[in-house]
């Protein structure tokens, strides 16, 4: 019911926009011109939500340096600073684990678009994007007077059961650490193609896909333990990942130029 109601509102809005723009005189048209600035969000009618302008959750803007050429840029920032505490304070084997997790992600892309004539309302384009992103992570975890400080990743404690044989058999639980949120630096380039469809003057809906290449270099985590136990661990970890392929922006782009 919610989706049907949402669809009816969109249909009425688009119909009203068409009715308005048909009366606009063609003194420059309904598309953006040289000097216009545009920004946008993503709209997914099947999930009923709005998000930032693309799959990377970026704030995105375009500036038209001519009627047919636009410069584009995007910025994404994501910061997490959380604390945690768990354990059992009672009994002979009392244990409390507490700590802080920190993570900062930053992404920037710049590019250019070449728009073609299309129709009165349709503006197809191709372009090129350059991308750079970085993730940093750190963690401080304290267990019964022992503090472990980790750089370039988070340590996540998990448990597994081990079977032990001694005049029979029984199981006991063994803790172990896994690495998450490994810090990295990523560079990429992408050829893009898409279109804007103007339902009113400077108001558009659109879609976009790209063919891109990206290389990610992960940083080696470092861990130091102080307190009741003193130890330094430098994880042997050298990893690079290369990706090449097509991708689609999730949802419909909806934006405004001014």
Secondary structure, 3 states (H helix, E strand, C coil): CHHHHHHHHHHHHHHHHHHHHCCCCCCCCCCCCCCCEEEEEEEECCCCEEECCCCCCCEEEEEECCCCEEEEEEEEEEEEEEEEEEEECCCCCCEEEEEEEEEEEEEEEEEEEEECCCCCCEEEEEEEEEEEEEEEEEEEEEECCEEEEEECCEEEEEEEEEEEECCCEEEEEEEEEEEECCCEEEEEEEEEEEEEEEEECCEEEEEEEEEEEEEEEECCCEEEEEECCCEEEECCCCEEEEEEEEEECCCEEEEEEC
